[in-house]
Amino acid sequence: MYRTHNCGELRIDAVNKEILLSGWVQKIRNLGGMTFIDLRDRYGITQLVIDQNSKPELSEQARKLGREFVIKVKGTVAERSNKNKELTTGEIEIVVSNIEILSKSEVPPFTIEDETDGGEELRMKYRYLDLRRKPLQKGLMLRHLMAQLVRRFLSDKGFLEIETPFLIRSTPEGARDFVVPSRMSAGKFYALPQSPQVFKQLLMISGYDKYFQLTKCFRDEDFRSDRQPEFTQIDCEMSFIEREDILTTFEGLAKYLFKEVKNIDFKDNFPRITYDNAMEKYGNDRPDIRFEMLINNVTEIVKGKDFKVFDDAEYIGALCVKGQSEFTRKQLDELTEFVKRPQIGAMGMVYAKYNTDGTIKSSVDKFYNQDELMKWAQATGAQAGDLILVLSGAKSKTLAALSELRHEMGNRLGLRDNKVFAPLWVIDFPLFEKDEETGQLHAMHHPFTAPKIGEEHLLDTKPENIKANAYDLVINGSEIGGGSIRIHDTEMQQKMFKALGFTDEEAENQFGFLMSAFKYGAPPHGGIAFGFDRWTAMFNGSDSIRDVMAFPKNNAGKDIMIDAPAEIDNKQLKDLFLSVNK
């Protein structure tokens, strides 16, 4: 037997018990005639104590131990005289009677404690060591809990968990596919699924009216903190439903997770906002509603005063920052430099301070008098003591820049507390996006998204004006999930393919199996998929989804622990009928 208890289990009621513990040596402290060892496993830390005077041989053995040695100890539980309230086991210690070294360790490349001295790249190279740290353990345990809760909730609602294949054919879903060459079919390739979209629709046609799956998905796209080339989503689909059924069911799932994981009880329905309203008032389609500071269109109010920057602009938008008229010139200059960053792209920023004495001081006083500046205040809802920030330019770029400025101000003023959660639904997305260079329409979500009810006829005449019967769940400015009601009518699906520029041959080649299935009775259906990694990271208070994934890739899409991706030998290339051009 290696252990009778784990290292986070023993309490004061176990005093005088003889026990066995096994784990990793976290720390050794030699204090006079006493040696103290912190023994760690994933459950916690227990202090071991050895008295040199009564156990000189044991004390000598303990002095030869190093950090991360794996040991087994026998001893007796005793009450600590110097209790540690930071540890769950802090009221007791183990008086050791025997030590057995199970495995020696080299000195680890970084400190394996909550606060470590290892940089991210180093810790990812030795991920198996990083995973011993409590913050990473906490994230993975939360991930396990959330997976179990999702399965419990959906199973209780009558959903079936059904697996779909990973080796499929390439289909256009917005990002590049990862492809897998076939040894048995020369010159042909599988693709790894960006989502199980087609298969879950086929399951609806097969009569499985409530499906879900915690599944891996793969997208060859640029990386950032909330993206990985392989990720997990909670994939769901339902038949014989309307949009309201989907929103009600999965708002229920969200509320259940909030209650079970965070002990937050949402009694009221989540707010709903249209895509158009989100873009106009927040500058993006994933609004953070933890704070106000909405965008105000002041284009018509500020034009015509010979200020060329405004007069030449397509759009001018303003934020009212409550109670911040005392912002210094240095702070305002910093904000101006912030919005001029290449990734934001504003040309500059105009400000107006509504002073507590009732006057308004702006950076463009040369062009606007007090009466005209007071119109700015009225348009933005500003009052004495407030600060107005104004950006201008092309509408879409200016709204995006205002969104970034709003978030920056929220961060600076402490309005984006990650302990506060503000979920909402964004609805009525455009069905199509237009390529600015070619004019070609692309599906904003995917080619199977149904038009909003009552707008189907526009597929023949003005497809660019159609709204989609689609919806996103947004929490704290992050898209947690999204979905839509699907097209289940063959004729409408063919019109959709035509609007997207598919020829009949192309549509048949890529989606013939789905169109064929539609001929045999497809029920009305729809679904949603949630970013499981992203949701877990949010609940964990993490900025990066890597914190809740066991073996993630770095920002370049590489696994530097196992050195992947890597070259393969010539025999493998030959078996796959491939050659490599570098």
C-alpha positions in Angstrom: 0.0 0.0 0.0 1.3 3.4 -1.0 -1.1 5.6 1.0 -3.9 5.4 3.4 -4.8 9.1 2.8 -4.0 11.8 0.3 -2.0 15.0 1.1 -5.1 17.2 1.4 -7.2 14.9 3.6 -6.0 14.8 7.2 -7.6 17.0 9.8 -7.3 17.5 13.6 -9.6 14.6 14.3 -7.0 12.2 12.9 -4.4 13.0 15.6 -2.6 9.9 16.9 -3.5 7.9 13.8 -0.8 5.9 12.0 -0.9 6.7 8.3 0.9 6.3 5.0 1.3 9.2 2.6 2.9 9.3 -0.9 3.6 12.4 -3.0 6.2 14.9 -4.3 8.6 16.8 -2.1 7.6 20.4 -2.4 10.0 22.0 0.0 12.5 21.0 2.7 13.4 23.2 5.7 16.2 22.2 8.1 15.8 24.2 11.3 18.2 23.3 14.0 17.4 19.8 15.2 14.2 19.6 13.2 13.6 18.8 9.5 10.3 19.9 7.9 9.1 18.6 4.5 6.1 19.8 2.6 4.6 16.7 0.8 2.4 17.5 -2.1 -0.2 15.7 -4.4 -3.1 17.1 -6.4 -5.2 17.1 -3.2 -3.0 19.4 -1.1 0.1 19.7 1.0 0.8 18.0 4.3 3.8 18.9 6.6 6.1 16.2 7.7 8.4 16.6 10.7 11.6 14.6 11.7 13.3 15.1 15.0 17.1 14.7 14.5 17.7 13.9 18.2 15.2 11.0 18.3 15.6 9.9 14.6 19.2 10.7 13.5 19.3 8.2 10.7 15.9 9.3 9.4 17.0 12.9 9.6 20.1 12.1 7.6 18.0 10.3 5.0 15.7 13.3 4.7 18.6 15.7 4.1 19.4 13.8 0.9 16.0 14.4 -0.5 15.5 17.0 -3.2 12.6 19.0 -4.7 10.1 16.8 -6.6 11.5 13.5 -5.3 8.6 11.1 -5.0 8.5 9.5 -1.6 6.4 7.3 0.6 6.3 8.0 4.3 4.9 6.3 7.4 4.1 8.3 10.5 1.7 9.4 13.1 -0.6 12.4 12.9 0.1 15.1 15.5 -1.3 18.5 16.2 0.8 21.4 15.0 2.0 23.9 17.5 2.4 26.6 14.8 -0.8 26.2 12.7 -1.0 27.3 9.1 -4.4 28.7 8.2 -3.4 28.8 4.5 -3.5 25.0 4.3 -6.5 22.8 4.7 -4.2 20.4 6.6 -2.6 23.3 8.5 -3.7 22.1 12.0 -1.7 18.8 11.8 1.6 17.4 10.8 3.0 13.9 10.4 5.7 12.7 12.8 7.7 10.5 10.4 8.9 7.0 11.4 9.9 5.8 7.9 10.8 7.3 4.5 11.0 5.3 1.2 12.2 7.0 -2.0 10.0 5.9 -4.9 11.6 8.1 -7.5 14.4 10.6 -7.6 14.1 13.9 -9.5 16.6 16.3 -11.1 16.3 19.9 -10.1 13.2 21.2 -11.9 13.7 24.0 -14.4 11.3 26.3 -12.6 9.7 26.5 -9.2 6.7 24.3 -8.9 4.6 26.5 -6.7 1.5 28.8 -7.1 3.8 31.7 -7.9 6.5 30.4 -10.2 9.7 31.8 -11.7 9.2 30.1 -15.0 8.2 31.9 -18.2 5.3 30.6 -20.3 7.4 29.1 -23.0 9.6 27.3 -20.5 6.5 26.0 -18.6 4.9 24.8 -21.8 8.1 22.9 -22.7 7.8 21.1 -19.4 4.0 21.1 -19.3 3.9 17.9 -17.2 5.7 19.8 -14.4 3.6 22.9 -14.8 0.5 20.7 -14.4 1.7 19.9 -10.9 1.0 23.5 -9.8 -2.2 24.3 -8.0 -3.5 27.0 -10.5 -3.3 24.5 -13.4 -4.8 21.7 -11.2 -7.7 24.1 -10.3 -8.4 24.8 -14.0 -8.5 21.1 -15.0 -10.6 20.2 -12.0 -13.1 22.9 -12.9 -13.1 21.7 -16.5 -14.0 18.2 -15.3 -16.8 19.6 -13.1 -18.3 21.6 -15.9 -18.2 18.7 -18.3 -20.0 16.5 -15.8 -22.6 19.3 -15.2 -23.2 19.8 -18.9 -23.8 16.1 -19.4 -26.1 15.9 -16.4 -28.2 18.8 -17.4 -28.6 17.8 -21.0 -29.1 14.1 -20.2 -31.9 15.1 -17.8 -33.5 17.1 -20.6 -33.6 14.0 -22.8 -30.5 14.7 -25.0 -28.4 11.8 -26.3 -24.6 12.1 -26.4 -23.7 10.8 -29.9 -20.1 10.8 -31.3 -19.5 12.0 -34.8 -16.4 11.2 -36.9 -13.1 13.1 -37.0 -12.0 12.0 -40.5 -14.4 13.7 -42.8 -14.3 15.6 -46.2 -13.3 19.2 -46.5 -16.3 21.6 -46.3 -16.2 25.5 -46.3 -16.9 26.7 -42.8 -15.0 30.0 -42.6 -11.5 28.8 -41.5 -8.9 26.7 -43.2 -9.1 22.9 -42.7 -6.5 20.7 -41.3 -6.2 17.9 -43.8 -5.0 14.3 -43.5 -3.7 12.4 -46.5 -5.1 8.9 -47.2 -2.7 6.1 -47.7 -5.4 3.9 -49.2 -6.8 6.5 -51.6 -3.8 8.0 -53.5 -4.0 11.8 -53.8 -7.1 12.1 -51.6 -7.4 13.7 -48.2 -9.6 13.7 -45.2 -10.2 16.9 -43.3 -10.5 17.3 -39.5 -13.9 18.8 -38.6 -14.2 22.5 -37.9 -17.5 21.5 -36.3 -19.8 18.5 -36.5 -22.4 20.7 -38.3 -23.4 18.4 -41.2 -23.4 15.3 -39.0 -25.7 16.8 -36.4 -28.1 17.9 -39.1 -28.0 14.3 -40.4 -28.8 13.0 -36.9 -31.9 15.3 -36.9 -33.0 13.7 -40.2 -32.3 10.3 -38.6 -34.9 11.1 -35.9 -32.6 11.8 -32.9 -34.4 15.0 -32.0 -32.1 16.0 -29.1 -28.4 15.5 -29.6 -25.3 16.8 -27.8 -21.6 16.1 -27.8 -18.5 17.5 -26.0 -16.3 17.2 -29.1 -12.9 18.3 -30.4 -13.0 20.7 -33.3 -10.0 21.8 -35.5 -9.4 25.1 -37.3 -6.3 26.3 -39.0 -6.5 29.9 -38.1 -4.4 32.6 -36.4 -3.9 32.1 -32.6 -4.6 34.3 -29.7 -5.4 33.8 -26.0 -8.9 32.4 -26.5 -8.1 30.3 -29.7 -6.3 27.0 -30.2 -6.0 24.9 -33.4 -7.9 22.2 -31.6 -10.5 23.1 -29.1 -13.6 21.6 -27.4 -17.2 22.7 -27.9 -20.5 21.7 -26.4 -22.3 20.9 -29.7 -26.1 20.6 -29.5 -29.0 20.2 -31.9 -32.8 19.9 -31.6 -35.7 19.0 -33.9 -39.3 20.3 -34.1 -38.3 23.6 -32.4 -38.3 27.3 -33.0 -35.7 29.8 -31.9 -37.5 30.4 -28.6 -37.1 26.7 -27.7 -33.4 26.9 -28.3 -32.9 30.1 -26.3 -35.0 28.8 -23.4 -33.3 25.4 -23.2 -29.7 26.7 -23.4 -30.3 29.8 -21.2 -31.4 27.1 -18.7 -28.0 25.3 -19.2 -26.2 28.6 -18.7 -28.1 29.4 -15.5 -27.5 25.9 -14.2 -23.8 26.2 -14.7 -23.7 29.7 -13.1 -25.6 28.3 -10.1 -23.6 25.1 -9.7 -20.1 26.5 -10.4 -20.3 30.1 -9.3 -23.3 30.0 -6.9 -24.8 32.9 -9.0 -28.6 32.7 -9.3 -30.0 34.5 -12.4 -33.8 34.8 -11.8 -34.6 37.0 -14.7 -34.3 36.2 -18.4 -31.1 37.2 -20.1 -31.4 40.5 -22.0 -31.6 40.3 -25.8 -30.1 42.8 -28.2 -30.1 42.8 -32.0 -26.9 42.7 -34.0 -27.6 46.1 -35.5 -28.1 47.7 -32.0 -25.0 46.0 -30.6 -22.9 47.4 -33.4 -24.3 50.9 -33.1 -24.2 51.2 -29.3 -21.2 48.9 -28.4 -19.2 48.8 -31.7 -19.1 45.0 -31.8 -21.4 42.0 -31.8 -20.3 40.7 -28.4 -21.2 43.6 -26.1 -19.9 43.8 -22.5 -22.9 45.1 -20.6 -21.2 45.1 -17.2 -21.0 48.9 -17.6 -22.8 51.6 -19.6 -20.7 54.1 -21.5 -22.6 53.5 -24.8 -21.5 54.8 -28.2 -23.5 57.9 -29.4 -23.7 58.8 -33.1 -23.0 62.6 -33.1 -22.2 62.8 -36.9 -24.9 65.4 -37.8 -24.4 67.4 -34.6 -20.7 68.1 -35.0 -20.3 68.5 -38.8 -20.3 71.8 -40.6 -18.1 73.8 -38.3 -15.0 73.9 -40.6 -13.2 71.3 -38.6 -12.0 69.2 -41.5 -11.4 66.0 -39.6 -15.1 65.8 -38.7 -16.4 67.4 -41.9 -14.6 64.8 -44.1 -15.6 61.8 -41.9 -18.3 59.3 -42.8 -19.1 58.8 -39.1 -18.4 60.4 -35.8 -19.1 58.6 -32.5 -18.7 59.7 -28.9 -18.5 58.1 -25.5 -19.5 59.8 -22.2 -17.3 58.8 -19.4 -19.1 59.5 -16.2 -17.4 61.5 -13.4 -14.0 61.7 -15.2 -13.7 65.4 -16.2 -10.6 65.6 -14.1 -8.6 63.4 -16.5 -5.2 65.0 -17.0 -3.6 66.0 -20.2 -1.1 63.1 -19.8 -4.0 60.6 -19.4 -5.8 62.0 -22.5 -2.5 61.9 -24.5 -2.1 58.2 -23.5 -5.7 57.5 -24.7 -4.9 59.2 -28.0 -1.8 57.1 -28.5 -3.9 54.0 -27.6 -6.5 54.5 -30.3 -3.7 55.3 -32.9 -2.2 51.9 -32.4 -2.1 50.0 -35.8 -4.4 47.3 -34.5 -7.0 49.9 -33.6 -6.4 52.4 -36.4 -7.9 55.7 -35.4 -6.3 58.8 -36.7 -6.7 60.6 -33.4 -9.1 61.5 -30.6 -11.0 64.6 -29.6 -12.1 65.2 -26.1 -14.4 67.6 -24.2 -14.4 68.1 -20.4 -17.8 69.1 -18.9 -16.4 70.9 -15.9 -18.2 71.0 -12.5 -18.6 74.8 -12.9 -20.8 74.2 -16.0 -18.3 75.1 -18.6 -17.1 72.8 -21.3 -13.4 72.7 -22.3 -12.5 70.8 -25.5 -9.4 70.0 -27.6 -11.2 71.7 -30.5 -12.4 75.0 -28.9 -11.1 76.9 -31.9 -14.0 75.4 -34.0 -16.8 75.0 -31.4 -18.3 77.5 -28.9 -19.9 76.7 -25.6 -23.4 76.4 -27.1 -22.2 74.0 -29.7 -20.3 71.9 -27.2 -23.4 71.8 -25.0 -25.1 70.0 -27.8 -22.4 67.4 -27.6 -23.2 67.0 -23.9 -26.9 66.7 -24.7 -26.4 64.1 -27.4 -24.2 61.9 -25.2 -26.1 62.4 -21.9 -23.1 64.1 -20.3 -23.5 66.2 -17.2 -21.2 68.4 -15.2 -18.1 66.3 -14.1 -18.2 64.0 -17.2 -15.7 63.5 -20.0 -16.6 63.1 -23.7 -14.3 61.2 -26.0 -14.9 61.5 -29.8 -13.5 59.4 -32.7 -14.2 59.8 -36.5 -13.6 58.2 -39.8 -15.1 55.3 -41.8 -18.1 54.0 -39.9 -17.1 50.4 -39.4 -13.6 51.2 -38.4 -14.6 54.0 -36.1 -17.2 51.8 -34.4 -14.5 49.2 -33.9 -12.1 51.7 -32.5 -14.8 53.1 -30.2 -15.4 49.6 -28.9 -11.7 49.2 -28.1 -11.6 52.7 -26.4 -14.7 51.8 -24.4 -13.1 48.5 -23.2 -9.9 50.4 -22.3 -11.8 53.0 -20.3 -13.7 50.1 -18.6 -10.4 48.5 -17.6 -8.9 51.7 -16.4 -11.9 52.6 -14.2 -12.3 49.0 -12.9 -15.7 48.5 -14.5 -14.8 45.1 -16.0 -14.6 43.0 -12.9 -14.2 39.3 -13.8 -16.1 38.3 -10.7 -19.2 40.0 -12.1 -21.1 38.3 -14.9 -23.5 39.9 -17.4 -24.9 37.4 -20.0 -27.1 38.4 -22.9 -28.3 37.0 -26.3 -27.4 38.8 -29.5 -30.0 38.0 -32.2 -30.8 38.9 -35.8 -27.4 38.7 -37.4 -27.0 39.4 -41.1 -27.3 36.2 -43.1 -24.5 37.2 -45.4 -21.2 39.2 -45.4 -20.0 40.9 -48.5 -16.3 40.7 -49.6 -15.3 44.4 -50.1 -12.9 43.6 -52.9 -14.9 41.1 -55.0 -18.5 41.8 -53.9 -19.1 38.1 -53.3 -21.4 37.1 -50.5 -20.2 34.8 -47.8 -22.3 33.2 -45.0 -21.8 35.0 -41.8 -22.2 31.8 -39.9 -22.5 28.8 -42.3 -24.4 27.9 -45.5 -27.1 26.0 -43.5 -28.4 29.0 -41.5 -32.0 29.8 -42.1 -33.2 33.3 -43.0 -35.2 35.2 -40.3 -38.9 34.2 -40.6 -40.6 36.4 -43.1 -37.5 37.4 -45.0 -37.0 34.2 -47.0 -38.3 35.9 -50.2 -35.3 38.2 -50.2 -33.0 35.3 -51.2 -34.2 35.9 -54.8 -34.0 39.7 -54.8 -31.9 41.3 -52.1 -30.0 38.6 -50.2 -27.6 41.1 -48.7 -30.5 42.6 -46.7 -31.6 39.4 -45.1 -31.3 38.8 -41.4 -30.4 35.3 -40.1 -32.4 33.3 -37.7 -29.2 33.1 -35.6 -28.2 33.9 -32.0 -25.1 34.2 -29.9 -24.7 33.9 -26.1 -22.3 36.6 -24.9 -20.9 36.9 -21.4 -18.7 39.9 -20.4 -17.8 40.8 -23.9 -16.9 37.3 -25.0 -18.9 35.1 -27.4 -19.5 31.9 -25.4 -21.7 30.2 -27.9 -23.6 30.6 -31.1 -26.1 28.9 -33.3 -29.1 29.2 -35.6 -32.2 27.6 -36.9 -31.2 25.5 -39.9 -32.6 25.4 -43.4 -34.5 22.1 -43.8 -36.1 22.7 -47.2 -34.2 21.6 -50.3 -35.4 24.5 -52.5 -34.3 27.1 -49.9 -31.0 25.4 -49.4 -30.3 25.5 -53.2 -31.2 29.2 -53.2 -28.7 29.7 -50.4 -25.9 27.9 -52.3 -26.7 30.0 -55.4 -26.5 33.3 -53.4 -23.1 32.1 -52.1 -21.9 31.6 -55.6 -21.9 27.8 -55.7 -22.6 26.2 -59.0 -25.0 23.3 -59.0 -22.0 21.0 -59.5 -20.0 22.5 -56.7 -22.9 22.3 -54.3 -23.5 18.7 -55.3 -19.9 17.8 -55.0 -19.5 19.2 -51.4 -23.0 18.8 -50.0 -24.7 16.2 -52.2 -25.1 13.7 -49.3 -26.9 16.4 -47.2 -29.1 17.5 -50.1 -29.9 13.9 -50.7 -30.9 13.4 -47.1 -33.2 16.4 -47.3 -35.3 14.5 -49.9 -36.3 11.9 -47.3 -38.1 14.1 -44.8 -36.1 16.7 -42.8 -37.7 18.0 -39.7 -37.4 21.7 -38.7 -34.3 21.9 -36.6 -31.7 24.2 -35.1 -28.9 24.2 -32.6 -26.1 25.9 -30.9 -22.4 25.3 -30.0 -20.6 26.6 -27.0 -16.8 27.2 -26.6 -16.2 24.8 -23.7 -12.6 26.0 -23.2 -13.6 29.6 -23.3 -16.5 29.2 -20.9 -14.3 27.2 -18.5 -11.5 29.8 -18.6 -14.0 32.6 -17.9 -15.4 30.7 -14.8 -11.8 30.1 -13.8 -10.9 33.8 -13.9 -8.3 33.1 -16.6 -7.3 35.4 -19.5 -6.2 32.4 -21.6 -7.9 29.1 -22.5 -4.5 27.5 -22.1 -5.0 27.6 -18.4 -7.8 25.1 -18.6 -6.3 22.8 -21.2 -4.0 20.0 -20.3 -1.6 20.1 -23.3 -2.2 23.3 -25.3 -0.2 24.7 -28.2 1.7 28.0 -28.0 0.9 31.2 -29.9 2.6 29.8 -33.0 0.4 26.7 -32.9 3.3 24.5 -31.8 3.5 21.9 -29.0 7.0 22.6 -27.8 6.9 19.8 -25.3 6.6 17.0 -27.9 8.0 19.2 -30.8 5.0 19.1 -33.0 4.3 19.7 -35.9 7.4 17.8 -37.1 8.8 16.4 -40.3 8.0 12.8 -41.2 10.4 10.5 -42.9 10.6 9.8 -46.6 9.0 6.3 -46.3 5.9 7.8 -44.7 5.7 10.5 -47.4 6.1 7.8 -50.1 3.3 5.7 -48.5 1.0 8.7 -48.6 2.0 9.6 -52.2 3.4 13.0 -51.0 6.4 15.1 -51.6 7.5 18.2 -49.7 8.5 21.5 -51.4 10.3 23.8 -48.9 
